[in-house]
Amino acid sequence: MLSKNIIGGRGYLDAMGVCLAFLLLSGSWFFSYGQSDILSFGRPVFEVELPADYNDYIYCDSYGYVWISSINGIYRSSGHGELKSYLRKKKGTSSSASIIHSNFFEDRFGDIYVASYNDINKYNRNEDNFESFKITNLVGDTIKEGYKIIHLQQDSILWLNAGEGIYEYNLNSGTVLREIPSQGRFFCTDEYEDGSLKRIYACFYTAPGLQIIDFYEDGRMDTVVWVGEADYNALDCLVENDTLVWLFGNNGVIGFNPNEPDHWDEVDGLEVGDEVQHGISIDRTTILLMNRLNQRAILDKETREITYSDKIYPAALYSAYLDPNELLWLKEDNTNTLSAFWVERGEFNLTRPIEMDTSNALLEFFLEDSQLRRWFVSNTKGVFLYDKNRTLTKHFPYAEEDSKLHAVHTLTEDQAGKIWAIGNEYIYVFNDRKMTWELITSKPGFNLGSLINLSDNVKLVSGLQGVYKLKLGKDSVNWQKVDLPDGIEDGDIMYMFEGEEEITYTWTISDFWIFKYDVEKDKLDFENYKLDDIVYDIYEDPVCDTVWIGTATGLLAFDKERKVLENALPEHILTTEVRQVDAISRDEDGNLWLATQDELWKYDVDTRLLNRYDLGKEVLIDNVRSSSGSVTNEKNICFVNSKGLLEFNPLSIKPYPKFPNIDVVDFKVNNELYQFSSNLDGVEQFKHYENTFSFGLNTVGHYLPENNSIYFSLKGYNGDIMETKNGGPVNYNNLSPGVYALEAYAVNSAGMEPEKKEGKILLRFEIETPIWKRWWFFLMSFLSVLLFLYGLYTIRLRQQYQKQQLIFNSKGEERNRIAGELHDEIGSGLSNIRLLSDTSIAKSPDYHKIYQLTFELQEKMSDIVWAMNVDEDTLESLIGVIYEHASTYLELNDLKLDIQISKLSEYELGGEKRRDILLVVKEILHNVVKHAKAGNVLLKIEITNDILLLLIADDGIGFDPEIRKSKSNGLRNIRKRIENMHGKLNIDGANGGKFTIEIPLKSQTKNESPFFKIGRLLKS
């Protein structure tokens, strides 16, 4: 499989591919019909001046940059701007470290590898510089010199020649994987589809023979040396396919089959002793040879014939390279200019003027008549007539007796085939039989401009003195001045353009005019339309019923059916940059060809697309004569300029199909140069304060790069598409945090835009949001504020709690003091009353009542004292009192008590709540003793989920809770106390009495958290 074509002055050059290309138009003073049908070059489409170095290798990388090697380093051209240099020798040193010794090779990341004599050099694209390194062989010795790169696989395997060996080198690990002995000096390769090496051909250069190294997909390797002829030294080679390799050497070209090493074919046609140094494949059938005797030779691959031709290139070639963009780069042997050409098989697309003596003269007009004769009008040398075979038939000089012809500037052919000539003061007609010009009329002092054929005997003439109708008689000419519409003065109409159906087009300073001649009435009718422009050419299109008008500011279209005059190129570069359309013509495909000051444009009438063609200085398209556009019988387009005739076949011209790459140069962040570290798939990160960016956008292409335009947008900013010229600066200031993507596309030098205008992403970057603007910072700040406020609040609550605790403690002390005084003072008094009444019961029954009341008061006072005592504010104290009261009270009334206590925790209970619970129990037990007629009582106490559960049940006669509810104050008191404690009461009187009580407790265990305590405090 052919993958690379290699050619160079002392080595080889990459040829990435061969594509069809169009030949850029060229021209000067001479026609040359019968050009070489082998290979032709037009003028260079790009030229770059190199320093006065020994230049050798040329390479175009995937970004469109062209690299050129020299003995003093490497140069790089983008097609726009200055040539950039790398790896130049330091002054005052004789080191050869920078002498380039191999071609350029590019990896999948766009980095470039090239070998100098004693280094391998790697170009880092992100950093825009080279770094150098050496390798060590399998023995461990450092190889110091003789480096040549042979091949670079995309898996970072570098094949190179150094010293007496070929090395397989892993760029990632920096180790030599394989070493193959070789005496080769120049190499070419064949590869598998994945880019891995299939075969290496090593040319010995100074000795006969060729080394062939085969690499098989299973990892095996074979090497064989083919000796061939003893007198043939292979200098270079070119791989065509698996069975054909072209060898170039000291005795010509050989077609070699590597699978049959004993079979080879010497190509005939070279001169004896002609040494062919290199060859480059131009297309499927053609190889351009660079040989010592004549550098202008071509090898036909199919016929295996070699042809010499001075039409190929006019100078001795030193190196050549065909790049992926279809440009052929040529470096001449004795100049420092590197030129790029479009090249294709076949004739020149542009012919050159017929040879004639027009020195010190300017051509002003061209006409091909109905007999296919060609007429050329010069300003001082006369009129030249050529027959249909392009042979000069007659030269009619001015102001000579035999010609009787004064200076003329315009020719026209009438309906009868007669040729008319008009000068400033004279009008002639050509006599075909006598081959002479006959004077029809003259007007001394007149300045005539144009002549229109209204009929065989009626002509319309314009000039500075007005518009005249000429009626031709047998022996006389009648000049009749035409009455023009109001607003047109004599001299306003200098030139007129003949249309169809007796229609004439002309213009004045402010209007576009249509004259229509009525033959029968011998009358002119006039129509006018607002113009406000200067007209240089008018072309009536017979296909689309449109009159095209070339003006000083572009192209206008007059629709004859709608009677509308409008701009044919709104917002187009030809109009917006004000290009004067000097001449208009039309090809057989319906495309208009427009000649401007120094460019040629093809205008598609249907799509209104406009393509631009640069013809170069040699063509001298500048100063195209107005209304000089015409179509020959051979369908060629002709324009006349001041130096000659421009004639070309429009169907053979193809617009430049490529769109140049775009590169970002001089990228600056906050006015400091910045090198991107990420590739296109990555996103470069910037701090929030790194938010001012400036950079240049450069189209990388070598076909008229000065005419390229760039359209770009910054996604994430505003998305607006903006335009900049090639290399133009772009600035974005104070960008907000976010993710951005720079997209751009190029409009090429032909004015063509890509079908997809979304643009190619050149780089992505992100400006980080500052910490104080990130969502988590807002959340943390909010939580921090809440926590701070909560802290302040808890401190305040703790202070309030401490104050309340102090108050509570002081109240507790006061309660204890009151309880003590009640117990000591009132309690002792009640005890004395009870004692006295007890001793007096026998004396009177009233003392028994006193005793009973005193006993009850003493008991209630004990409860109050117990309730007021802060030291008794526990659940344990409450249960103890309940147990003591129930067991004593029921025993006194001959009832058995079954008490069950379980799942108790340590709780604090205020005195009021303890007393209410105790009174509820007492009231229930009192009702059991008084009404139940029971023998047994169950008292069950437990804690579940901070709920105090009390169950009091008896085996008595039971009761109806609803009846008892309405009659019993005791039950009402029980319910009310329980409701005050937010508890629940359930009474079941069906089988004895059963009271179920649920009272919520406020937890204050020893392991409570401070927050729970605060919450509990807030609730209380």
Protein Blocks (a to p, Z undefined) as FASTA:
>chain_A
ZZbdcddfklccddfbdcdddddddddfbccehiafkbccdddfbdcdddfdddfbdcdd
fkopacdddfkbccddehiacdddehiacehiabfklpcfbdcdddfkopacdddfkbcc
dddfklopacddddddfkopacfbhpacfbdcfkopacddehjbccdddfklopafbdcd
dfbfbdcddddfkopafbdcddeklagcdddddddfkopacddddebjaklccfbdcdfb
lmbccdddfeocadddfklmmbccddehiaehiacfbdcdfblmbccdddfklmcbcddf
klopacddfklpgcdcfbdcddfkopacdddfkbcbdcdddddedddfbdcdddddfehi
acfbdcddfkopacdddfknopcdddfkopafbdcdehifklopacdfbdcddfkopacd
ddfkbccdddfklopacdfbdcehiacfbdcdfblmlccdddfkbccdddddfkbccddd
ddddehiaghkambdcddeehiacdddfkbccdddddfklopacdddddfkpacfbdcdd
fklopacdddfkbccdddfklopacdfbghiaklmnopadfbdcddfkopacdddfkbcc
dddfklopacdddebjmlomghiaehkaccdfkopacdddfkbccdddfklpccdfbdcd
dddehiaeehiacddfbdfkbccdddfklmcccdddddddfehkllpccddddehilopa
cdddehiacddehiaedddddddddddfkopacfblnbpafbdcdddddfklcfklmmmm
mmmmmmmmmmmmmmmmmmmmmmmmmmmmmmmmmmmmmmmmmmmmmmmmmmmmmmmmmmmm
mmpmklmmmmmmmmmmmmmmmmmmmmmmmklmcfklmmmmmmmmmmmmmmmnopacdddd
ehiacddddfklmmmmmmmmmmmmmmmmmmnopabdcdddddeehiacdddddfbebpaf
klmmmmmmklmmmmmmmmmnopacdddfknocadddddddddddfkbcfklmmmmmmmZZ
